[in-house]
Amino acid sequence: MLPLSVLTAWEGLVDRAMVSAGKTVWIHVGAGGVGHVAVQVALALGAEGRGSSCLFWPIANGGRDDRALVVMQLEDPGART
């Protein structure tokens, strides 16, 4: 039995977007529950891509926190030399 996040990521990338080796994908909130699995599925399929992650970044403007968008390169950690 697979967790729902795995099935959601698989359906989105494989069944609907038809991601395959060499294709480029953008995974929004790649650090979230489904996004984390989607990153792993995309890498397993041989896709290249980028993802985003939203986090709170404290800005010295009266103590208010502003959202910052962080963009990351998806890579296979096993491919590092």
Backbone torsions as a table, in degrees:
resi	resn	phi	psi	omega
1	MET	NA	131.5	-179.0
2	LEU	-101.7	146.4	174.5
3	PRO	-63.7	154.1	-178.9
4	LEU	-60.4	-32.7	179.4
5	SER	-63.5	-36.0	178.3
6	VAL	-67.8	-45.4	-179.8
7	LEU	-64.2	-38.3	179.0
8	THR	-64.9	-47.2	178.9
9	ALA	-62.3	-42.9	-179.3
10	TRP	-63.3	-46.9	-179.2
11	GLU	-62.1	-42.4	-178.8
12	GLY	-65.8	-43.6	-175.7
13	LEU	-85.1	-41.5	-173.8
14	VAL	-91.6	-53.8	-174.3
15	ASP	-73.8	-38.8	-175.3
16	ARG	-98.1	-49.0	-176.8
17	ALA	-86.9	-12.6	-179.5
18	MET	51.5	48.1	179.0
19	VAL	-69.9	137.6	177.9
20	SER	-144.9	177.9	-178.2
21	ALA	-55.8	135.4	177.6
22	GLY	89.0	-14.8	178.2
23	LYS	-78.9	158.1	178.2
24	THR	-109.6	135.7	-179.8
25	VAL	-128.6	154.1	172.8
26	TRP	-116.9	122.4	179.6
27	ILE	-112.4	108.5	-179.9
28	HIS	-76.7	134.3	-176.1
29	VAL	56.2	57.9	-179.9
30	GLY	-66.9	-8.0	178.6
31	ALA	-97.1	-2.3	179.9
32	GLY	-81.2	-175.9	-176.9
33	GLY	-61.0	-59.3	179.0
34	VAL	-72.4	-38.4	-179.7
35	GLY	-60.1	-39.9	178.8
36	HIS	-60.6	-44.2	178.4
37	VAL	-69.2	-38.7	179.3
38	ALA	-60.6	-37.8	176.1
39	VAL	-59.9	-46.7	-179.0
40	GLN	-65.1	-40.3	178.1
41	VAL	-64.6	-45.7	-179.7
42	ALA	-60.3	-44.1	178.7
43	LEU	-65.0	-40.1	178.9
44	ALA	-63.9	-30.7	178.7
45	LEU	-81.2	-6.8	-179.6
46	GLY	85.8	15.7	-179.2
47	ALA	-81.3	155.6	172.4
48	GLU	-105.6	153.2	179.3
49	GLY	-176.6	-177.9	177.4
50	ARG	-136.3	157.8	179.1
51	GLY	-142.1	172.1	179.4
52	SER	-128.9	159.3	175.3
53	SER	-145.9	128.4	177.8
54	CYS	-93.7	134.1	174.7
55	LEU	-146.0	161.4	177.3
56	PHE	-83.0	129.1	-179.3
57	TRP	-121.6	110.5	-176.8
58	PRO	-65.0	127.7	178.4
59	ILE	-114.2	134.8	-179.1
60	ALA	-76.3	71.4	178.2
61	ASN	-134.6	67.8	180.0
62	GLY	76.9	22.7	177.7
63	GLY	80.8	3.5	-178.8
64	ARG	-82.2	140.0	174.9
65	ASP	-95.3	134.1	174.8
66	ASP	-111.2	146.8	176.7
67	ARG	-75.8	139.4	176.1
68	ALA	-121.2	140.7	178.4
69	LEU	-101.3	122.6	-179.6
70	VAL	-106.9	129.0	178.8
71	VAL	-106.8	133.4	-177.9
72	MET	-127.1	150.3	175.2
73	GLN	-86.9	128.9	176.4
74	LEU	-82.3	129.9	178.4
75	GLU	-145.3	159.0	179.6
76	ASP	-88.0	114.6	-178.0
77	PRO	-61.8	-24.4	178.0
78	GLY	-74.9	-12.5	-177.5
79	ALA	-88.4	-6.2	-179.1
80	ARG	-71.0	144.8	179.7
81	THR	-105.9	NA	NA
